[in-house]
Amino acid sequence: MGTLQKSLKTRHITMISIGGVIGTGLFVGTGKNILSTGPAAVISYAIACFLIVLIMQMVGEMATGELALGKKRGSSAELGSFASYAGRYIGPWAGFTVGWLYWASWVFIVGLEAALIGGILHNWFPIIPVWVGGVGITLLMTVVNIYSVKSFGEFEYWLSFIKVTAIIVFLIVGILMIVGLWPNYEPRSLELLSSYGGFAPNGIVPVATAIVFVIFSICGAEVAAIAAAESENPAKNIVRAIRNVVFRLGLFFVGSVAIMIMIVPWNDSAMLAAPYANILTMAGLPVAAQIIQIVIFISLISVLNSALYTSSRMLLEMSRQGDAPKMFSQIKNKRGAPVHAIIGSTVVAYICALMYFVSPEVIFYFLGNSVGGLMIVVYIFIAISQIRFRRHYEKVSGEPLAIKMWLFPYLSYITIGVLAVVYLCQMLIESLRSQFYLSTLVLIGSVFIFFVMRKFSVKPAIQKEVKVEEIKDNLLSE
């Protein structure tokens, strides 16, 4: 079967997780959220980032805890396998559902990013058809992923490094403008927070509903846990990566929004259409608009790269559990890359991208409007798994956890409740209502498929492969 290579370093893991988060949702979507919410958008971002931080803490607890339990049993455990956690601590149906929903979400993101990349290349070079640019970049990322995990990590590191550098420059310039140390700019910080209708000009409801949009734009930080499984020291690196990601989420997202609302009036739609570029231009950096466009293009490639990596690893995990064809669990590449899983994910991503050209208003619309809701569903399953994992861990292990969820179990239950409310809030937002119904339909469909498969004995083989220790774990967790 082969094994994954442990060739990623801590810097790779940190940047991989950041790369999956920082995309057009930050560079473009931030302005839209401020327009609909007002200066109070900073609260929406703070709450959404805190929720993601809590999910990261849960993932870190289960990942490091599974390693400890694996050593105690004399076996090994994979980091970041959300499907296996859900299957072990909730039930096989949950593992099947989480794995396929998570894989499907990231595969579609590959197709979406490919379509957007093709569009940008076509705008820059009209001679290049949209589909050629999208397919070409995806093919390049597929080759990078197949060559070795180290090449993927290094490539993603530098793509993310460029994005992070651009945001840091924006933060430094913005802070200098706000405190009055930037030449030829008169700060209006506090005035902008109270003028034009006040801090929450549209009321509290938009502040709550904006959390839905923000979570959709920043999901992906949990990729750090998946990547840590292929690092030199998984237990150590998962702790470092989670702490680094937690800090950067707050700095990049909440910090950016705080600067925007203190420099640009919340109702200035022209400025907020491209807030990063326009604020840097306001600061007297005229090349900023062109540079930010390049950074956005790099961001799309980076997210596509992370999405392809994440989807292939989840497909590999699902195959090993018996929930996907066995061919995807093969690692015959001498550098330890799961070639079949990568190619399988890429092929499906191409089909998703093709839907953009064949049926953008029907099929592609259906796929796109189910992704955001599915990610929230996955997070809810992660939270439930963590609660049951902790109770099991405390029964069978006397070792302290390297990462622990704060205020257990209260904060875990609160997280589930808030995520459930956020999911249901989609029904209150006209633009997200279809997303709610479509993601719910996909969720129900995946659970239905599992029970149909079990009824016709599609998965009996994997039951024979389950280790005795895992059967005991399941019994103890009940």
FENGI-V285691 format. One record per residue. RES is the residue in one small letter. PHI is phi as a letter, one per 20 degrees, with the letter a starting at -180 (* if undefined). BURIAL is # if it has 9 or more other C-alpha atoms within 8 Angstrom, else .. Layout:
res: (RES RES)
phi: (PHI PHI)
burial: (BURIAL BURIAL)
This chain:
res: (m g t l q k s l k t r h i t m i s i g g v i g t g l f v g t g k n i l s t g p a a v i s y a i a c f l i v l i m q m v g e m a t g e l a l g k k r g s s a e l g s f a s y a g r y i g p w a g f t v g w l y w a s w v f i v g l e a a l i g g i l h n w f p i i p v w v g g v g i t l l m t v v n i y s v k s f g e f e y w l s f i k v t a i i v f l i v g i l m i v g l w p n y e p r s l e l l s s y g g f a p n g i v p v a t a i v f v i f s i c g a e v a a i a a a e s e n p a k n i v r a i r n v v f r l g l f f v g s v a i m i m i v p w n d s a m l a a p y a n i l t m a g l p v a a q i i q i v i f i s l i s v l n s a l y t s s r m l l e m s r q g d a p k m f s q i k n k r g a p v h a i i g s t v v a y i c a l m y f v s p e v i f y f l g n s v g g l m i v v y i f i a i s q i r f r r h y e k v s g e p l a i k m w l f p y l s y i t i g v l a v v y l c q m l i e s l r s q f y l s t l v l i g s v f i f f v m r k f s v k p a i q k e v k v e e i k d n l l s e)
phi: (* n c f e e d e d g f f f f f f f f f f d e b f f e f d f g f f f f f e d n g f g f f g f f f f f f f f f f f f f f f f f f f f f f f f f f f f e n c d c e e m e g f f f f f f d d q g f f f f f f g f f f f f f f f f f g f f f f f f f f f f f f f f c g f e g g f f f f f f f f f f f f f f f f g a f f f f f f f f g f f f f f f f f f f f f f f f f f f f f f e n e e f m c d f c g f f f f d e l o n f c f d n e g f f f f f g g f f g f e d f p f f f g f f f f f d d f c g f f f f f f f f f f f g f f g f f f e f f f f g f g f d d d g f e e f f f e f b f f f f f f f g f n d f e g g f f f f f f f f f f f f f f f f f f f f f f f f f f f f f f f e n e b g f g f e f c e f f e n e f g f f f f g f f f f f f f f f f f f e e b f e c f f f f f f e d f g f f f f f f f f f f f f f f f f f g f f f f f d c e e f e f c c f f l f e f f f f f f f f f f f f f f f f g f e d g f d f f f f f f f f f f f f f f f f f g f f f f f e l f d f f f f f e f f g f f f f g f f f f f)
burial: (. . . # # # # # # # . # # # # # # # # # # # # # # # # # # # # # # # # . # # # # # # . # # # # # # . # # # # # # # # # # # # # # # # # # # # # . . . . . . # # # # # # # # # # # # # # # # # # # # # # # # # # # # # # # # # # # # # # # # # # # # # . . . . . # # # . # # # # . # # . . # # . # # # # # # . # # # # # # # . # # # # # . . # # # . # # . # # # # # # . # . # . . . . # # # . . # # # . # . . # # # # . . . # # # # # # # # # # # # # # # # # # # # # # # # # # . . # # . # # # # # # . # # # . . # # # # # # # # # # # # # # # # # # . # . . # # # # # # # # # # # . # . . . . # # . . # . . # # # # # # # # # # # # # # # # # # # # # # # # # # # # # # . # . # # # # # . . . # # # # # # # # # # # . # # # # # # . # # . . # # . . # # # # # # # # # # # # # # # # # # # # # # # # # # # # # # # . . . . . . . . . # # # . . . . . # # # . # # . . # # . # # # # # # . # . . # # # # # . # # # . # # . . # # . . # # . # # . . . . # . . # . . . . . . . # # . # # . . # .)
